């Protein structure tokens, strides 16, 4: 076991744990938007910043930083609180209409952002992209472009035939930016195409579907799976 100190509490955790995992198992609250127990650490939202106390104290993303023997960690120091408030202000700049962002702002005492930008439901947490890659194993969507134009989309902004319409991206989205009807027929706003396409199997359920499919085939298959369940 690895022993460390977090908020003046001595914790013992198994090797390989991150600081966020250690905090959660010991009921130490740390906010986060991009962490999910089924996915690898990513450190996108920066809400989970904590302070490593030492000769040169610094802020690290608790979701990605591994627990080490003898670490001293503060989850609510002045530096941590200031950093979190800054992150929330940035979220408010584009997503002040989202309940989850408003709740964070109320909890941390942030009333308004310095600037207001174009409204966006997506906070670029990357959960949908990572779930599609790591859980489903197809990579139908990705984070595209850079800077202010950063967004979730299909490769080259064209329809992705790799999508199996499982809806995992919608299920992990913390803000509702992706909805199930966006990735399933007949609406399918995220991946719109009319041709037949090569079908991909979900590596979780390990069901191997026929090689080619159409929208009607997928609706029939989904109905059969639901009835069998």
C-alpha positions, 0 to 999 in steps of 0.5 A: 500500500502507498501512504500519503497525506491529503488534507491532513488525513493519512491515506493508504491506497493500492499502487496505481491509484490516482490522487482523484481515486484516493480522494473519492475512496476516502470521501474527499470531494474533488470536482471534475467533468472529464473523469470517468471510472471506465476511461483512462485519465485525461486531465482535460477540464482542470477542475480537479487540480490539487496542490502538491505541498513541498519545497516547490509546491505546484498544482496537478490534475488529480485525475492523472497524477499517480499516488506516491509514497509520502506525498502531501496534498491539499485539495482546498488551498487558496491556490487550488480554489483560485484555479478552480474559480478561473476554470469555472469562469471560462466554462461560464463564458460559453456554457452558463446556460448549462445546469451542471456549470451553473451548479459549479459556479454556485458552489464555488462562488463564481457569479459571472465570467470576465467575457462572454463567448458564443453559447456552446453545450460542449465543454470539450471534456473529451468523454464522448471521444474517449468512450468511442475509442476506449470502450466501443473501440471504433473511433467514429468521432474525435476532437478536431481543429485547434484553439477557439475552433476546437470541437467534437466531430467526425474525421474530416467533417464527413460522415463516419461509417465506423459509428455503430449507433450504440449511443455510448457518446450520449450516455457519458456526455455530462452536459447533454451536448450529444443526445441519443437521437443525434447518433441513431436513425432516423434523425442521426444528426451526427453521422448522416449518410444514405448508403450502406456501410460496413458494420463494426462490432462492439468489443464489449458485448463481442457480438459479431454482426453481418459485414454490411448493413443499412439503417433498416437492418440496424433498427431490426437488430436493435429490436431483437437485442432488446427483446432477448434482453 
